[in-house]
């Protein structure tokens, strides 16, 4: 049942993406790549599920923005403060031969290649398609006899497509929402099924570049740093 829901969601997501790509985007992308690139950076958080428990992923991204519509960059993503329901008890024998237990914490991090295309934009609304391809590590971490150790460690490969919408309330602030999916691949099929999940985020956006324009309207360095925002 879960796999059927997963397949249905991916089909709907891809159909939505194909519908937007059907617009004359190739010429727009070519035009964007001909423009002088500018640096961008952002911090975001995304909600998803692991082992049917809601979790939060924090991401930091930075890179180049072409024509204010096409972005390429690198990112770092990490599981943040997961639920205690995801903890595992590990059992061991102490120096006296007595059986004891210790709590291990789930960890997940991955580095990613990030791209995003803004296919619709006006003074207030912005619709875009972010995509991440990542590689990282997942494991359980614990401390035993004053030594930090890991167990159930696996290299992970992650594919994250999404659709993003933003509404700029004023020049320097706005709100937004993302919906997408995380597909994870490891050599353990059971783990993949538990980490594969819809992702979503509700965002309050601060456009620091617009704030800097207001505070320092004549600074030349602002032209080099076009988009800075937190989500």
N, C-alpha and C positions, 0 to 999 in steps of 0.2 A: 504493500500500500504506500509506504514511504517513497519507494523508488518511482512509483507511478506519479505521485505528486511532484517529485523532483523533475521528472521528464516533462510533465505538463507545464511546470513553471518555466523551465528553460525554453520550451517551444514558444510560449507566449512572449518571453523576454526577447528572444531572437526575432520573432515576427515584428515586435515593436521597433527593434533596432533596424531591421530591414526596411520597414516603412519609412523611417526617417532617412536612411541612407539612399532611398529611392529618389530623394530630392537631389537637385544638382549640386552635390557636395564635393565631387572630385575637383571641379574647377575652383571651388572655394578653398579647398585644401592646398591646391597648387599655388593659389594667390597668397595664402597665409605663409607658406614656406619661402616665398620670395621676399617676405617682409623681414626687417631686422628683428632678431629675437631679443626678448627681455626676460630678466630673471623673475621667477615667482616662487613663493613658498606658502605652505599652509599646514595647519594641524587639524586633524579630524578624529572623530570617534564614531564607531559603527557598532550597532547591536546585532547579535546573532545568537545561535544556539549550539551548544556542545553537550552531547549526551542528554538532550532534552532540557538543559538548563540554560537560561539566558545569560549571555556573557557580553563583555565589552572589549572591543579591539581599538587601541589607540594607534594612530598613524601620523607620521611626519613625512611630508613630501616637498621636493624642491626640484627646479629644473628651468626649462626655457619655454617661453610663451611666444608663439608666432601669430601676429595679427590679432591678438586678443581673443583668438578662437581655437587655437590648436596648441596643446601643451604636450611636452615630453619631459620626463624626469625620473628620478629615483626616489625610493621611499623606504622607510623602516616601520614595521608594524609589530605590535606586541599585545598579547592577552593581558588585560588589566584586572587585577584583583578578582579572580574567578570565585564563584560560589563555593562554600565549604562542602557542598554536596558533591563536588568534583574531587575532593580529597580522597586519598587511598591510605589505608592502614597497612603498614609493612611490619612483619613479625621477625624477631631475631632473638638470639640468646646472648645475654650479657656475660661479663667476665666470670660471674658466679654460676653460669649455666642455667640461669633463670630466663624463662621465655618472657619477652616484653614486646611492645609495639611502638611504632613511631609514625607520625603523620607525614605523608608526602604531598606536595602541592603540584598541580598541573601547570606547565609552562608551555608557551607557544610564542615563537617570534619568527619573522621572515623579512627578508629584504626583497624589494619589488622594483620592477620597471613599470612606470606609470605613464599612461597617455589619456588625454581627454579632448574630445571634440565638441565644441559648442555649436549646435546646429540651428539654434534659434536664439535671438537676442534683441531686446529693445531697451528702452529707458528703465524699465522696471523688471521685466521677466527674462529669465535665462534658462534654456533647456540644454542639457549636455549628456554625453555618454562617456563616463569614466571607465577605464579598464586597467586592471593590475595583473601582472604575471610575477609570481614570487617564488622564492626558494628559502627554506629555513629549517627549523628544528622544533620538535615537540618532545616533551619528556616529563617525568615526575621528579621533582627535586626534594631532597630531605637532608637532614644533618644528623650524622651518627658518629659518636665518639669525637665530637668537635671537628668533624670533617664533612664538608658539603659533597653530596654524591647525587648521581642521577640513575634512574632506571626507566625502562620502557622508552628508550630514546630512538627516534626515527627522523630521517631526513624527509621533509615534506615539500611538495610542489603545489602551488596554489594558483588558481585561475578565478578572477573576480570581475565579472562584467556588472554594469549597473546603469541605471537611468537617474539623472539628477535634475532637480528643479530648484531655482532660486528666485526670490522676489525681493528686490531692493526697495526698502521702505523709504529711506533717505540715501543720500550719496555715500555715506560712510557706514551704513548698517542695513541688514536685511535678514530674511528668514529663508529656510529651504528644507528640502527633504530628499533622501536618496532611497532607492530600493534596488536590490541586486541579489547576487547569489555567490556563495563561496564553494568552489569545488576543490577538494584536496586529494592529492594522490600520494600514497606511500606503498610500501610493499605489503602492508597489512590491510586487507579489504574491510575488516570490521571497523578499524579506526577511521577509514575514509568515510564510511556511512555515518559515523557519529559526528564527524567534523563538517561534512557537507551540510550547508544550511542557507536559508534566505538571510540576507543582511539588510538592515534598514537604519536610517538615521534621521532625526529631526534636528535642524541646525539653526542657531542664531549666529549670523555672520557679521564680522567687523572688518571693514575694508580699510586697513591702515594706510594704504597709499593715498586714499581720498582724504584721510585725516591730515596726512603730511602735506598734501596740496593746500589744504585750508590754512594750516599753521605756517607753512613755508612756501608760499606760492612761486617764488622766484629761484628756488634751488635747482641747479642743473642736474644733480645726481638723481632727482626723481624720475627723469626720463629713462634712466637705466633700470629702475626697479618699478615695474608696472603693477604687479598684482601681489599683494600680501594680504592674507586673510586667515582668520581662525574660524573653526566650525565647532 
